[in-house]
């Protein structure tokens, strides 16, 4: 796996560049915000994520370790591949992405092509604990429904949607039934 490259920019494209390292040109996909400040011939260093599949070998480059780690966290979300994760980086800086996760800003993520409302909610729910939170979800009002509430949140419901869906359901039925009814009615 290629994790770090230092070289000279040979060519700059739309969201990518070719970095000349020891006579070899590596095509590296990068957030658009990084490309704007560079010029051909400039020497740079990039932390890279190597993506390998049967038919694809791609490099994704970032200026800092924190950016790379956030990219990898985005990839840990079900349904998020490297191109979609890079799209999230094109929507804002690493700090803005983390802030959007912490504040559950669904609109930030739905602005990215390929991410709908449920996908944005799932991304926020799955990453909130990984990026640190400003305030944890308060389940103290719902002690008998913790599992059903968490299940709905894991399925992409917002906190408000989950609470509304569970208000209409008998708390004495099994958790799985509560979730099924919430999905059916929600």
N, C-alpha and C positions, 0 to 999 in steps of 0.2 A: 504494500500500500504506500502511496506517495502522500506524505503528510506536510511537507514544507518545501518550498522552492524559492530560490533566489536567482534572479536573472534580469535580462534586459527585455523590455517590451519591443517585440518585433512588429506586431500589428494589433490594432484595436478595432473591435467590431461592436455590434449592437448587443450589449450584455455579455461580451466575451473578449478575450484577448489571447494572443499567442505570445508566450513567454519563452525566450531563447535562453536555454540553460545548457551550457557545455556543448553547444552545437546542435542541440535537439530542441525543436519547437513544440511546446506543450500548449494545446488549446485548453483554456480554463474559462469556465462559465463563472461570471462574477455579478454581484448586484450592480445595477445600473449606476447607483450613486458612487461606486468606487471608480468606474471607468471615466467619469466626467473630469476628474482632476489629473489624470495621467496623460502622458504623451509618448509617442514612439521614441525609442532610444533611452528612455528613463530606466534606471535600475531599481527594481522593487523586490520585496520579499512577501510571500503569501503563504498562509496556512491553508492546506488543501484537504478536501474530503474526496476520496476516491470512490466512485460509484461503479460497481461491476455487476453486470447481468449477462445472460447468455449472449446477447447480441449488442451490448453497449458497454463501453468503458468511458466514463466521463470524469472530469476533474472540476470541482467547484472551489473557488478561491475566496479567501477572506483576509482582511488586514490584521485582525486580532484573534487571540485565542477565545475570547468571550463570544465573538461573532460566530466562530466555528462551532463552539459548544451549543449555542442557541440553535444554529442550523441543525445540529444532530438531535436536539430535543424536539424540534419540529418534525423531523423524520420519524421519531418514535411514536407519533400519533397515527393511529389506524387511518389509512386512506391518503396519507400525505407522502408523496414521493419527492425526490430532489428538485424537480422543476417547479412543483407547487410551493415547496419551501423557499426556493429562490424567489418566486413571485411574492411571497410574504415579505422578503427582504427588500424587494423593489417598492413595496408599499410604505416603508418607513425604516428608520434606523433601528439598531438592536435595542436601544433604550425605549423607543416608541413601541416596539413589538412587545417587550416585557411589560411596559405600562399598560398596553391594551389587554394583555392577558390578566394582569393583576386587577384591573378595573372592569373586567368582563365586557369589553367594548366589542360587541358582535359586529357592529357596522365597520370597524377597522378591517376585519377579516373578510367580510362579505364584499368589500371593494376589490378584493383580489379575484381575478378571473379563475373560475374553477372551485370557488368556495361558496357554498350556500349558507343559509342561516343555521341549519342543523350541523353542518360541517364546522362552522365557526364556533358554535356552542360546544361541540365535542372537543375541538382543539383547545378551547379555553379550559374546559373541565379537566382534560388530561394533562395540561401543562401547568395549571395553577400551582400545584404542589411542587412541581419541579423548578419553577422560577422563583419561588418564595411568594408569600402573600402578604398583603397589607392588612387584610381582615379575613379570617376564616369564615366559611359558611356556618351560620348559627343553626344548629339542629336542636337546640335545647327545648324549643316549643313543640317539637315533634318526636319525643323519645320513643314512642311506640312505632314510629314510621321511619326510623333511620335507614333501614335497609331498602325500603321501597323508595324513599327520597333519593338516596345515593344511586340506586338503580336507574331512576329516571334521569338524574343528572348525568350519569354515565352514558345514557342513550341520547344526550343532546338537549334535554329540556333545560330551560333557564330556571333559576330558583323560583321565580314567580309562577311559571307554568307548572312546575312540579307541585308547588303548594296548592295551586288551584285544582289540579287534577286529583290530588289526594284528599282534598276537602270533601269531595263528593263520594268517596269510597269508604265502606265499612272497614274500620281498623281491625276488626276481629278476624277477617279472612286472611289466608296465608299471603306472604309477601309477593310470591309469584303471581297470584291472582290479582293483587292490588296493582302490580305493574301492568299486567295484561289489560285490566279494565281502564287504567289511566291511558295506555296507548290507544285503546279502542275509542275512548271518549275524548282524548286530548287532541 
